[in-house]
Amino acid sequence: MLAIWYFTSNGLLAPVLEHLGAGKDYRYTSELKAIPLYFGIVATVLGVWHWLGQHKEGGFDFYSSSIAGGMFILLITMLVRWFIAPEIAVLSIGLGEVGDTGKHIHELLGLNYVVLGIVAGIIIVNVFKVPVWAKNGVRLSRLGLKTGVILLGALYSAAELKNLGGLSIIMIGFFVLGSVGIVLWIGARRNIPNSMGGVLSAGMGVCGVSATVAVAPVVQAKPVEIAYTIGTILIWGVACMFLFPIIGNLLNMSYVQFGAWAGTGILNSAQVAGAALAYQPDGIETLMVAEIFNITRVLILPIIVLWLAMWYVKREGNATTQVNVGHVVLAKFPVFVLGFILMFALSTTGVFAPANHYQGKYFGNTVEQGFKLENLLQAEQIAILKADANKIQNADYREAYNRLIKNNKIMSIADDTVVRGLINAKTLSPDANKILASAHQSVRHTAKKIDNFRQWITWLFAFGLVGLGMQITVGSMKQAGGEPAIIGGVVGFIKAALSLVVVMLLVSETV
């Protein structure tokens, strides 16, 4: 880390960075001049401590290995984000665009630092093995993902999520209950044990491993059945992390559409975050939408636990072990969800962002508020917008659209909301959509602290996802077993396919 900082600060990496910029300014220069220095000092101090320490269980140097392992994961994250992913982008751009898609190979396949970080983690753990001193840090990486989800709550407010939250409840309620029911129905016909069917239905229907662990005592699942379920979730989730972004790019889905699909169709919270960031690696709009759907799904967990408890007792008429369902829910309910809700509640009061903010930005269409006069729409842009005006059927939308044309800029927050809706709906021509996007960006200004905050959240997720990759072993995926893997695969495919259809039909104009 210190070597990266030193070579960057002294200009020795300048030719490399110029090459990685592919004709543009290298985007991570500011990060290279600060982040590796700070964390390099921490890593060096810990390295000396581990070198000289006795490593007795119970001592500080023993437990600080979690931090040392974290530094190992962070180094891999840095190398992938700053060097490997940009190099692959350069090679991809050199090959030209793919057909008439308007995109390069790395964009279609989602070969960005998020996906490549997960792949790097998988290769390290399965080919080279994680160093013994770093294993505690690999387990610590989950904390990065959960902390990131909690902090995301600070970027939401109730007013912004009114429509999206309602849609998430409807979609998640339908697909969660439906998935649980289908697994139980298929399981009964395939004659798998009730305990296996119960724990598998929770894992495939609700929120992956968390739901599996929460439901296991209620349906008296055996350790091997829990292992089968987790293996099935892992196989399906890993496939989704890589396939969802590719499908999203091929269908040209908006950030809102993809976030809704990932949050509904992918099982585990970490896998949802991985797919969302893979689709939009340099922003968190997709991640924010995906996590709202994911959090909604987790909030249904108590209902599923109660349902499966009643189902199991009814199926196993002679079940003798009494389980306190309320205690199980309280003990196993993911704590990070409560943290997200708390941050969301504080954000709704306006504690974390300027008034009338949207995704960390505030509205301003005057020079005093940050608007630049050169961003006023030009005559040729106005002409394009006028040519598309007849495509807008909604009267309120048409009025806002006409005000934009008349004033050469967006005039109010309400009009800006309409513009974002038109962009997401994609009812206008691509040229008109680009003009609307430019007009929106001209009146939305990111508070510097909020922008830095969002960057740190991105780093937390990138760190956690590299660590997640280091926990995906071939052996753990083999634990799925035959019957659970087949049932889980069928239900997982049905959920992903149907939720994609629903999202494409209903979500385009949601936000």
Secondary structure as UniProt FT lines:
FT   HELIX           2..9
FT   TURN            10..13
FT   HELIX           14..21
FT   TURN            22..23
FT   TURN            27..28
FT   HELIX           29..32
FT   TURN            33..34
FT   HELIX           35..52
FT   TURN            57..58
FT   HELIX           60..63
FT   HELIX           65..79
FT   HELIX           80..84
FT   HELIX           85..94
FT   TURN            99..100
FT   HELIX           105..108
FT   TURN            109..110
FT   HELIX           113..123
FT   HELIX           124..128
FT   HELIX           132..134
FT   HELIX           135..152
FT   HELIX           153..155
FT   TURN            158..161
FT   HELIX           162..189
FT   TURN            190..191
FT   HELIX           194..202
FT   HELIX           203..207
FT   HELIX           209..215
FT   TURN            216..220
FT   HELIX           223..250
FT   TURN            251..252
FT   HELIX           255..265
FT   HELIX           269..279
FT   TURN            281..282
FT   HELIX           285..299
FT   HELIX           301..315
FT   TURN            317..318
FT   HELIX           325..332
FT   HELIX           335..348
FT   TURN            349..350
FT   TURN            355..356
FT   TURN            359..360
FT   STRAND          361..363
FT   HELIX           367..369
FT   HELIX           373..375
FT   HELIX           379..388
FT   HELIX           389..391
FT   HELIX           395..407
FT   HELIX           413..425
FT   HELIX           430..443
FT   STRAND          444..446
FT   HELIX           448..469
FT   TURN            470..471
FT   HELIX           474..477
FT   HELIX           478..480
FT   HELIX           482..506
FT   TURN            508..509
//
